[in-house]
Amino acid sequence: MKKEEQVKYKWQQSYMGGGGYITGIIQSKHHPHILYARCDVAGVFKSIDHGRSWKPINNGMDLCHHHSVRGIAMSPHDTQILFRCSGEARDKKIFGSIHKTINGGKRWYTVCDEVDYYGNGPTRMYGEVIQVDPFDAKCVVTGGYSNGVWCSQDEGETWEYRGLKDERVCLVAFHPYVKDRLYVGTVSDVTTIEAEQVELVEDSLTVLHDFKRPHVGRLYCSQDKGRTWEVLHEGYDFAELAFDEEEKDLLHAACVANGILKSTDAGRTWRKKQSDLPDLKYNTITTDPNNTSIVYTAPVVLGDHTFAAPVSIYQSRDKGETWQLIRHHRSEDFTGYPDYMTIRHIGWAISKVRVDIQDPSKLFMSNWYGVSASENGGETWCGNDFKGTETTCIENVLCHPSQDQKVYFVVADHAPEISKDNGISYNQVKKTKYTSSTALTPSRFDKDFILYGARHRGKDRKSAILRSKDNGSTVEVVLDLPGGLFVQALAEDCFEKGRFYAYIDGAIAEGAGLYKTMDWGETWSKMTLPFPKYIKALPYEKDWIEAELYSVVVYQIKNVCGTNQLLCVDPHERDILYIGEWTEGLFRTKDGGRTWKDISKDLPFKKKKSSVLNVIKADPVRSGYLYAGFIGEGLWKSEDYGDTWKKLFPAEDEVFNATSIEIGGMSEAEIYIASEPLYWSPCKSSIYYSKDEGRTWVDLYDASLGAIRWKGIAVEKSTGRIHAVSCGNGAFYADKIEG
């Protein structure tokens, strides 16, 4: 691969206002203004202003699972030393890594790859699974998802196994006031599988039943750093513990479906103290470090739990004997939240409640959208616009074809977003019952017209094509689709006003295929499909493509699988269309879809299991030029409308995941390629740029951002600003640094 000297770009995150699950918060004991937060898909964040703003700190990450963080710990002896545990599930295996930093997160390095974690799995919101011994700076202990407890005696540099293999560890906690007392809590398999997961996982369920575990959770204790263990209690699923400084044997526990429990004999027997608490699941329990007689908890409140207060944070002032809701909040009690958030969103699925180490009136809570702070004991809350915790999973990005500085993208868990300031900030289009968006296309002929795909995340899994005639202010459904279908791509015809094409995934007999509208989406007709007869569903390798290769987690079908990139309208010749099938070929029509030709010859289909077509794009300037990007096999180019192909990048036979491509920037010869790290196709996160049609290349990516899984790239032609979106880390923009 011929490379030219480095071209530098400054990368910045676009403001969206949070959107992903912050699963844990820790605070510096000696520097209370410093906090860290972990996320299931976006890595670790740091705040140096008491939680008012955050910045991702993922420098040193390079593998696909490194941003799926299951646990985080800070040394109480040296607050510059931290550890993070990350891991994922693929190929019916669970794997993971432990990283360490000695400079407060400026850079992390790997210290262990032997412990498995499930950072985006069903136990992600429970307690921390790694901790430094408060009485011994050299001792660090962690618990894996299946392969037991591990201990380091040299500040986390080397590790050894300490038992409890096959238990599902959900908390590791040294007693902060009793030397050498270590607790490990576990949960049962039954607890960790949600009803929705059982419905969706099917064959992938084996990954959640991969080890024989007890059908009950346990609480273990060790007095010798894990060399020997005692089962203190069996029958509850222990998610988090809290301790009392005055009564050393008094423990509080959040026990998921068993609620909030209290023990006065160091964990051997437990009493349920939930008469004043709603009958819901509990992930978090914490004592006030300024006064451990005061305890806080919060149940997991979701949208259908209307019997519970929207922000259900409870306090006990008598060591957990009685509980009081802090406040029946009203909307005016909340400031600094994104426009899309209601009071229900603010309290949705609270994962952690924490009390400031020095100021007992200051509280923090994390949930499915970010971190919030209260300065008055929970009476009022501020989200600080979730600055810096951009954790959304975005499908693709594109610039408006005729309007400068207008950028669009669609989001796995939200409505589409529109930027009118060249990607600095985004706002959602009007929300509908379809809570997830997929493909989108604005019109080159009507500056306010948008067509996009969307999906309802309820049990019916229904999809639709929606349109807006006023740039997202109002929205209407123009094509309802049956459950199980998915709008993979949308494209506007370059020559005929009002003509659009839609590529629909799913069972072909149920309606999947290629559609066309001639009247701005008012009516749709189904077109002839070019695929071989043996293909009954799209993708043909559906379970492999969605649940293994692309997906952010095995059971979340159709969550960031690479949309809006396998349908292409030729910009130079009328009636030429291209459509790709991930593993089965690339096809072209020259007569508007009446007849099709397979143009897959010379392309690397089926070279490896992961050799999957990911993106096709026609050159907007050079007629006949067509590009195809493959997972593992890089970028390919045709100069004759796809009749013949040659590899363009990388020249060497190395793994490269061409996740998304952009042709043309401020000059017509520019090409951009984004790459994401994947389990089945290990490749570092990168964004390559060529200014001379692919003869030389330079990586523009800032590696300090970590192992970002790029999903889409676009370039704003008037300014040359690069826009890139990711699976988990939100949206970014980058400008060239002159000189």
C-alpha positions, -999 to 999 in steps of 0.1 A, spaced: 0 0 0 16 32 -11 12 60 15 20 97 14 31 118 43 6 123 71 -23 148 67 -36 160 100 -72 165 109 -88 177 141 -116 153 152 -145 165 173 -177 148 185 -210 162 172 -235 172 199 -265 149 200 -274 148 237 -264 114 249 -285 84 239 -267 53 252 -264 33 284 -240 46 310 -238 16 333 -214 27 361 -199 58 378 -169 61 401 -154 92 418 -119 101 427 -115 99 465 -87 126 466 -99 147 437 -138 147 439 -141 169 408 -129 139 388 -154 112 379 -153 83 355 -183 66 337 -184 33 319 -206 25 289 -218 -7 273 -207 3 238 -187 35 240 -159 28 264 -150 50 294 -157 87 299 -140 112 323 -152 144 338 -129 169 355 -156 194 364 -178 174 388 -199 158 361 -209 189 342 -191 177 311 -174 145 299 -148 133 274 -142 98 261 -109 83 272 -103 53 250 -67 58 238 -50 24 236 -81 4 225 -80 -14 191 -101 -46 192 -138 -49 186 -148 -56 222 -126 -29 239 -154 -3 241 -179 -27 257 -169 -20 293 -183 -42 320 -163 -29 350 -141 0 361 -119 6 392 -97 33 406 -69 26 430 -76 44 463 -38 46 468 -30 63 435 -59 79 417 -39 80 384 -41 42 383 -74 28 369 -85 -5 354 -113 -13 329 -128 -47 320 -143 -51 285 -156 -81 266 -181 -94 241 -199 -125 228 -192 -140 194 -190 -174 178 -208 -188 209 -178 -177 230 -174 -149 256 -140 -132 258 -125 -101 273 -96 -79 283 -83 -59 313 -67 -26 306 -47 -4 329 -38 33 329 -12 49 351 -20 85 340 -57 90 347 -69 75 314 -46 94 289 -35 60 276 -45 25 285 -26 -7 279 -36 -44 280 -26 -64 311 -48 -95 307 -67 -113 280 -77 -144 300 -108 -132 318 -141 -130 299 -166 -102 303 -199 -93 286 -198 -55 285 -230 -52 265 -247 -83 279 -276 -88 303 -256 -81 335 -240 -49 322 -259 -26 346 -249 -45 378 -220 -38 402 -184 -34 394 -165 -66 386 -130 -53 394 -116 -35 425 -83 -26 441 -79 -37 477 -83 -6 499 -57 -19 523 -31 -32 498 -22 -11 467 -7 -41 449 -38 -64 451 -64 -61 424 -93 -87 420 -117 -92 392 -145 -116 383 -154 -129 348 -186 -138 331 -178 -175 333 -142 -182 340 -140 -173 376 -122 -149 399 -87 -136 391 -62 -118 413 -31 -97 407 -5 -90 434 16 -65 414 -8 -37 407 -26 -55 379 4 -63 357 1 -101 360 -29 -122 370 -37 -157 384 -69 -177 387 -85 -178 422 -116 -201 417 -153 -199 411 -152 -209 374 -186 -212 357 -202 -187 381 -217 -156 366 -199 -129 387 -218 -96 389 -200 -78 417 -166 -79 433 -162 -58 464 -136 -55 491 -151 -45 524 -139 -8 527 -137 -10 565 -125 -46 572 -91 -57 561 -89 -87 537 -127 -93 535 -136 -98 499 -172 -104 486 -182 -118 452 -218 -118 441 -233 -140 414 -266 -142 395 -284 -172 379 -289 -178 342 -326 -174 346 -322 -138 358 -299 -127 330 -322 -137 302 -349 -111 294 -382 -122 277 -373 -102 246 -339 -119 244 -354 -154 245 -377 -143 217 -350 -129 195 -319 -149 201 -330 -184 189 -298 -202 180 -277 -175 196 -292 -184 230 -266 -210 234 -241 -182 241 -261 -174 272 -263 -211 283 -227 -220 275 -219 -231 310 -237 -251 337 -244 -227 365 -266 -230 396 -302 -218 391 -297 -194 420 -274 -166 428 -248 -168 455 -228 -145 478 -192 -156 484 -167 -144 509 -129 -148 510 -106 -137 538 -74 -145 519 -77 -126 486 -96 -154 469 -75 -184 478 -104 -200 497 -141 -192 495 -171 -196 517 -207 -195 504 -224 -171 527 -258 -172 511 -276 -190 482 -309 -180 466 -306 -144 457 -291 -127 427 -266 -102 440 -261 -72 418 -245 -46 442 -234 -43 478 -232 -13 502 -214 -11 535 -217 6 569 -187 22 585 -200 20 621 -215 -15 620 -189 -35 600 -211 -66 596 -241 -46 583 -245 -50 545 -271 -38 521 -277 -56 488 -295 -49 455 -307 -83 445 -323 -77 411 -358 -94 412 -354 -101 450 -353 -64 457 -334 -46 485 -321 -67 513 -302 -61 546 -278 -83 565 -265 -77 601 -242 -108 602 -218 -99 573 -239 -115 546 -250 -149 561 -286 -141 565 -307 -114 548 -340 -96 555 -361 -80 528 -366 -43 534 -389 -35 505 -422 -27 520 -418 10 512 -403 3 477 -420 -5 444 -420 -42 433 -394 -38 405 -359 -49 398 -330 -33 416 -295 -29 402 -280 -3 426 -275 3 463 -251 29 479 -244 45 512 -235 81 517 -197 81 522 -202 111 545 -228 92 567 -232 55 560 -265 54 580 -280 70 549 -287 47 520 -299 53 484 -314 30 458 -334 32 426 -356 6 409 -354 -1 372 -383 19 358 -392 15 322 -419 31 301 -446 7 310 -440 10 348 -465 38 352 -472 29 388 -437 40 398 -425 76 399 -407 86 367 -375 93 386 -377 67 414 -348 74 437 -353 64 473 -335 73 505 -333 56 539 -321 76 568 -322 46 593 -298 21 577 -323 6 553 -352 0 577 -376 24 560 -375 41 527 -389 73 513 -392 85 477 -370 116 475 -395 136 455 -426 132 432 -408 152 405 -424 175 380 -410 185 346 -398 218 360 -375 200 384 -352 191 354 -329 213 334 -302 208 309 -317 179 290 -319 173 252 -352 184 235 -362 148 228 -362 138 265 -393 136 287 -394 131 324 -398 94 318 -366 93 297 -347 111 325 -355 82 350 -354 54 325 -335 23 336 -313 39 363 -282 19 366 -263 37 394 -270 63 421 -239 78 438 -234 104 466 -205 128 463 -176 119 485 -174 154 501 -208 170 496 -238 148 508 -262 171 490 -247 163 456 -260 132 439 -252 115 406 -273 91 386 -266 72 354 -292 57 331 -299 48 295 -291 83 283 -262 97 303 -252 111 337 -273 135 357 -264 155 388 -283 171 417 -270 198 440 -298 195 465 -302 159 475 -322 148 445 -349 175 446 -339 189 412 -316 175 385 -295 188 357 -284 167 327 -258 193 315 -270 183 280 -251 151 285 -221 169 271 -194 145 259 -213 112 266 -223 107 230 -230 70 230 -255 64 202 -254 36 176 -258 53 142 -265 35 109 -252 59 82 -245 95 74 -250 117 43 -248 153 33 -276 170 15 -270 168 -23 -278 204 -30 -277 223 3 -244 232 20 -238 223 56 -269 202 60 -261 167 73 -284 137 81 -281 104 99 -303 76 112 -300 60 146 -306 25 159 -327 36 189 -340 70 178 -357 90 150 -334 105 123 -312 135 132 -306 166 111 -277 191 114 -280 225 99 -246 237 112 -224 212 93 -224 185 119 -217 205 151 -251 197 165 -281 176 155 -318 176 162 -343 148 158 -371 149 133 -406 146 148 -410 114 167 -435 87 157 -444 53 171 -414 40 151 -386 45 176 -357 34 154 -346 48 121 -328 30 93 -321 43 58 -327 79 47 -325 100 16 -331 137 11 -342 150 -23 -319 169 -46 -350 183 -63 -369 195 -32 -347 209 -4 -373 201 24 -382 166 13 -369 136 33 -377 99 29 -366 75 55 -371 40 69 -381 33 105 -388 4 128 -409 -2 159 -389 -19 186 -420 -35 201 -428 -72 199 -444 -68 164 -411 -54 150 -430 -36 123 -413 -13 98 -424 15 76 -412 41 51 -420 77 62 -417 110 46 -415 146 56 -422 176 33 -409 202 57 -375 189 67 -387 168 96 -411 192 113 -440 168 104 -438 132 94 -462 107 78 -461 70 70 -463 63 33 -457 25 33 -465 1 62 -445 -31 62 -452 -64 79 -433 -75 110 -399 -89 102 -391 -66 73 -366 -38 74 -358 -8 52 -322 -16 42 -317 13 17 -334 42 0 -322 60 -31 -335 89 -52 -335 87 -90 -310 112 -104 -331 121 -134 -368 118 -125 -384 140 -98 -404 120 -73 -389 87 -82 -373 67 -54 -362 32 -48 -364 11 -16 -345 -21 -7 -363 -41 19 -348 -69 40 -366 -99 54 -385 -129 40 -391 -124 3 -425 -142 5 -435 -117 32 -427 -87 10 -389 -82 11 -373 -70 -21 -369 -39 -43 -397 -12 -45 -402 19 -66 -423 50 -63 -430 75 -90 -450 100 -70 -428 111 -40 -437 80 -20 -474 82 -23 -477 48 -40 -452 19 -43 -448 -10 -67 -426 -41 -63 -398 -46 -88 -382 -78 -102 -355 -92 -80 -322 -102 -95 -313 -128 -68 -310 -165 -74 -341 -186 -66 -325 -203 -36 -325 -170 -17 -357 -169 3 -348 -141 27 -325 -111 27 -298 -113 39 -294 -148 27 -270 -155 57 -294 -135 80 -284 -149 114 -247 -147 105 -249 -111 91 -271 -96 118 -263 -115 150 -226 -122 145 -208 -101 120 -222 -66 124 -244 -65 154 -234 -45 185 -246 -75 207 -257 -110 197 -294 -107 205 -301 -72 192 -312 -81 157 -309 -52 132 -290 -29 155 -263 -13 135 -259 -39 107 -247 -14 80 -277 1 62 -283 24 32 -253 12 13 -263 -17 -9 -285 2 -33 -271 26 -58 -286 47 -86 -261 55 -114 -257 93 -117 -247 93 -154 -271 69 -172 -309 67 -169 -323 34 -156 -291 20 -144 -293 6 -108 -271 -16 -87 -281 -38 -58 -259 -59 -36 -266 -90 -16 -241 -94 13 -227 -129 5 -244 -138 -28 -234 -112 -54 -237 -77 -69 -263 -71 -97 -270 -44 -123 -299 -34 -144 -297 -10 -174 -335 -9 -181 -349 2 -148 -352 -32 -133 -368 -52 -161 -337 -74 -165 -306 -78 -144 -270 -90 -148 -248 -105 -122 -216 -84 -121 -199 -103 -93 -171 -118 -114 -137 -110 -100 -151 -98 -67 -141 -116 -35 -174 -131 -25 -170 -162 -3 -133 -159 -2 -137 -162 36 -167 -165 58 -163 -128 66 -158 -117 30 -191 -98 29 -202 -70 6 -208 -39 27 -212 -9 4 -215 0 -33 -212 35 -47 -210 51 -81 -186 78 -89 -205 111 -92 -181 125 -118 -165 97 -138 -192 77 -157 -189 39 -154 -168 41 -123 -183 19 -95 -168 10 -61 -175 -20 -39 -164 -23 -3 -160 -56 15 -155 -67 50 -120 -81 52 -112 -77 15 -111 -39 12 -121 -16 -16 -127 -27 -52 -131 -5 -84 -147 -10 -118 -143 14 -147 -169 -2 -169 -202 -2 -149 -192 -34 -130 -183 -57 -159 -147 -60 -146 -131 -53 -113 -97 -47 -97 -87 -42 -61 -80 -6 -52 -72 -7 -15 -52 -20 2 -28 -32 -24 -13 -58 -1 -31 -90 9 -41 -77 44 -74 -76 63 -92 -43 58 -129 -37 65 -143 -12 40 -172 -2 61 -182 29 42 -168 50 13 -172 85 0 -162 95 -35 -153 132 -40 -147 160 -16 -135 195 -24 -118 179 -54 -132 152 -77 -103 129 -73 -108 123 -35 -117 90 -20 -124 82 16 -127 48 33 -139 41 69 -130 9 86 -143 -7 118 -128 -34 140 -148 -67 139 -144 -100 157 -146 -120 126 -124 -97 107 -98 -81 130 -88 -47 116 -79 -15 134 -103 15 133 -92 39 105 -102 64 80 -81 65 49 -80 93 23 -67 95 -13 -64 127 -32 -55 110 -65 -82 84 -72 -66 58 -50 -29 58 -61 -17 70 -27 -33 68 7 -30 84 42 -48 75 74 -66 105 88 -79 88 120 -69 100 154 -60 67 171 -65 83 206 -102 79 200 -99 41 204 -115 12 186 -144 31 171 -167 10 149 -172 34 120 -205 28 101 -207 57 77 -187 85 62 -196 116 42 -178 148 31 -194 182 29 -183 194 -5 -182 232 1 -159 230 32 -142 196 29 -154 187 64 -155 149 71 -185 135 88 -183 100 103 -207 80 124 -202 50 146 -217 20 163 -217 32 199 -196 64 199 -220 87 181 -211 112 154 -179 130 146 -167 157 123 -131 165 112 -114 195 96 -80 196 80 -53 213 101 -35 237 78 3 238 79 
